[in-house]
Amino acid sequence: MIAQNILLVKEKIAKAAQKAGRQPQDIKLVAVSKLFPADSIREAFDAGQTVFGENYIQEVQAKRGLVPAEAVFHFIGHLQSNKAKIAAATCNMIETLDSLKLGTTLNNQLENLKQSLDILIQVNIANDPKKAGVAVDDVEELLIKINELKRLRVCGLMTMPPLTNDPERSRPHFRNLRILAEKIAAKNLFPHINKPELSMGMSDDFHIAIEEGATIVRVGTAIFGHRS
């Protein structure tokens, strides 16, 4: 079932990419495996899925040794500074960095490990009080400071628009994140990459996110089913 679902999602990704005049291989699928067992990750990995998204750092820690070593974990939940040590040791990317305090703490832990880590800056693109993320007007200032932390590689931006029953209502927020990323890239504030990653879009609206420029989509329910 999981393997079939992955195929269906990849077909939808390809269709959305082609509609937007883009190449499907330019879009990375993150299978959101939070609250699903390691067995589900292994099943997805066997079907060719290598990148997984988790919201709880203790889950990443518990699953890391139970899945293939080649499995890549993106942390997509709110990361507390007191969990930075675990995150630095277990995650391949943090998509939700939104403060200098968290960046500094991560950098210090990575210094101890003699490792570097890819990150995305989480932006509260709609100024939604129910969502985490740095305010749009503060993104550039945060990026300037984060870029001084040698163990962190800022690869782009991430957002979660307000919850809605109509996926089309997310379109302007996705478009605004792309415009913001282009503006920031023009100021050379993504020094580690040629083109910034844009992580946006989930099971219900990833096709719209792709049309608006997403390079990473986070899909859980459409792959693993509904969580109990």
C-alpha positions in Angstrom: 0.0 0.0 0.0 2.7 2.5 0.9 4.7 1.7 -2.2 1.6 2.2 -4.3 0.9 5.5 -2.6 4.4 6.8 -3.2 4.0 6.1 -6.9 0.7 8.0 -7.0 2.2 11.0 -5.2 5.2 11.0 -7.5 2.8 10.9 -10.5 1.0 13.9 -9.1 4.3 15.7 -8.5 5.3 15.1 -12.1 1.9 16.3 -13.4 2.1 19.5 -11.4 5.7 20.1 -12.4 4.9 19.7 -16.1 1.9 22.0 -15.8 4.2 24.7 -14.4 6.9 24.0 -17.1 9.3 22.5 -14.5 11.2 19.2 -14.3 9.8 16.7 -11.9 13.3 15.7 -10.7 13.7 19.3 -9.4 11.2 18.6 -6.6 12.1 16.6 -3.6 9.5 14.5 -1.8 9.7 14.4 2.0 7.5 11.5 3.3 6.2 12.7 6.7 6.5 9.7 8.9 5.7 11.2 12.3 3.8 8.9 14.6 4.3 6.0 12.2 6.5 3.1 13.2 10.0 2.4 11.8 8.4 -0.5 9.9 6.5 2.0 7.8 9.7 3.9 7.0 11.5 0.7 6.0 8.6 -0.2 3.7 8.7 3.3 2.1 12.5 3.0 1.8 12.2 -0.3 0.1 9.9 1.4 -2.4 12.6 4.0 -3.2 11.7 6.8 -0.8 14.8 8.0 1.0 13.8 11.3 2.7 11.5 11.4 5.7 10.0 14.2 7.8 9.6 14.0 11.6 8.0 16.5 14.0 9.3 15.1 17.3 13.0 14.9 18.0 12.6 11.9 20.3 11.0 10.0 17.5 14.0 10.7 15.2 16.3 9.5 17.9 14.3 6.3 18.5 13.9 5.5 14.8 17.4 6.3 13.6 18.8 3.0 14.6 15.8 1.0 13.3 15.9 2.1 9.7 18.5 1.9 7.0 21.5 4.2 7.6 20.9 5.8 4.2 17.5 7.1 5.3 17.6 11.0 5.4 15.7 12.8 8.2 14.3 16.3 7.8 13.1 17.8 11.1 9.9 19.7 10.3 8.4 20.4 13.8 9.1 23.1 16.3 12.6 22.5 17.7 13.4 23.5 21.3 16.9 24.6 22.1 17.2 21.9 24.7 16.7 19.3 22.0 19.4 20.8 19.7 22.0 18.2 20.8 19.9 15.3 19.7 18.9 17.1 16.5 22.5 17.9 15.6 23.4 14.2 16.0 20.4 12.6 14.2 19.0 14.9 11.6 20.2 15.6 8.0 18.2 18.9 7.8 16.3 21.2 10.1 13.6 22.9 8.1 12.2 25.0 11.0 15.0 27.2 12.3 13.4 30.5 13.3 15.6 32.2 15.8 19.2 33.1 16.4 19.1 31.4 19.8 18.3 28.1 18.2 20.8 28.6 15.5 23.6 29.4 18.0 22.7 26.4 20.1 22.7 24.1 17.1 26.0 25.5 15.9 27.6 24.9 19.3 26.5 21.2 19.3 27.7 20.7 15.7 31.1 22.2 16.7 31.4 19.5 19.3 30.5 16.9 16.7 32.8 18.5 14.1 29.8 18.3 11.7 27.8 20.7 9.5 24.1 20.7 9.0 21.7 21.9 6.3 18.9 24.2 7.5 15.9 26.1 6.2 14.6 29.3 7.8 10.9 28.8 8.7 8.9 31.9 7.7 5.5 32.8 9.1 4.5 34.0 5.6 0.9 34.8 6.5 1.7 36.3 9.9 -0.6 33.6 11.4 -0.5 33.7 15.2 -1.1 29.9 15.2 2.0 29.2 13.2 5.7 29.3 14.2 8.3 31.0 12.1 10.2 34.3 11.7 8.2 37.3 10.5 8.8 38.3 6.9 10.3 41.6 7.8 12.9 39.9 10.1 14.1 37.2 7.7 17.0 39.1 6.2 18.4 40.2 9.6 18.2 36.6 10.9 19.9 35.3 7.8 22.8 37.7 8.1 23.4 36.5 11.7 22.8 32.8 10.9 25.3 33.0 8.0 28.0 33.9 10.5 27.6 30.4 12.2 30.1 28.3 10.4 28.5 24.9 11.0 25.1 25.8 9.5 24.4 25.8 5.8 21.2 27.9 5.0 19.7 26.2 2.0 16.4 28.1 1.7 13.1 28.8 3.2 10.1 26.8 4.6 6.6 27.8 5.4 3.2 26.4 6.6 0.3 28.6 5.5 -2.9 28.9 7.6 -5.1 25.8 7.7 -7.9 25.9 5.1 -10.4 23.6 3.4 -9.6 25.2 0.1 -6.1 24.5 -1.2 -6.3 27.4 -3.6 -6.2 29.8 -0.6 -2.7 28.7 0.1 -1.5 29.8 -3.4 -0.7 33.4 -2.5 1.3 32.4 0.5 3.4 30.0 -1.6 3.9 32.7 -4.2 4.9 35.2 -1.5 7.5 32.8 -0.1 9.0 32.3 -3.6 9.1 36.1 -4.2 10.8 36.6 -0.8 13.4 33.9 -1.6 14.2 35.6 -4.9 14.6 38.9 -3.2 16.9 37.5 -0.6 18.9 35.5 -3.1 19.5 38.7 -5.1 21.3 40.0 -2.0 23.6 37.0 -1.8 22.1 35.9 1.5 22.2 32.2 0.5 25.9 31.9 0.1 26.0 28.1 0.2 23.7 27.4 -2.8 23.0 28.6 -6.3 19.2 28.4 -6.0 17.3 28.4 -2.6 15.2 25.5 -1.6 11.5 26.2 -1.0 9.8 23.7 1.3 6.1 24.3 1.1 3.0 22.2 0.4 1.5 19.1 2.0 -0.8 16.3 1.1 -3.8 18.5 0.1 -2.0 21.4 -1.6 1.4 20.2 -2.8 0.4 20.4 -6.4 -0.3 24.2 -6.0 2.9 24.7 -4.1 4.8 23.1 -7.0 3.1 25.4 -9.5 4.3 28.3 -7.3 7.9 27.1 -7.1 8.2 24.5 -4.3 11.4 22.4 -4.5 10.5 20.3 -1.4 7.0 19.0 -0.6 6.1 17.4 2.7 3.5 14.6 2.2 2.4 12.3 5.0 -1.3 11.2 4.8 -1.2 10.6 1.1 1.6 8.1 1.7 1.2 6.6 5.1 -2.6 7.1 5.6 -4.3 8.7 8.6 -2.6 8.7 12.0 -4.5 6.9 14.8 
